[in-house]
Amino acid sequence: MGAHSRKCDWCGAGTPIVRDLQPVNAAYQYWCVECARALIIKGDPIEVYRELEGEPIYGRLLDEHCALKRFYSFASV
């Protein structure tokens, strides 16, 4: 099943925009934009991630809401 046919692991409704490549809990790997934004604002951003939409949506969220973006990395593989 491709990421485009998945739902957000947190809310179960949104289309995922980002995948956590080192999740603490394997049940929560895929995040929609609303849940990803809430995670960043809470102060618990995804550290190693893969953008799923082909554009840097999660990267823009980090730029807008996270002062520590330099510590996080985009996985290109």
Stockholm file with secondary structure:
# STOCKHOLM 1.0

chainA/1-77         MGAHSRKCDWCGAGTPIVRDLQPVNAAYQYWCVECARALIIKGDPIEVYRELEGEPIYGRLLDEHCALKRFYSFASV
#=GR chainA/1-77 SS CCGGGCCCTTTSSSCEEEEESSCSSTTCCEEEHHHHHHHHHHTCCCSEEEESSSSCHHHHHHHHHCTTGGGCEECCC
#=GC SS_cons        CCGGGCCCTTTSSSCEEEEESSCSSTTCCEEEHHHHHHHHHHTCCCSEEEESSSSCHHHHHHHHHCTTGGGCEECCC
//
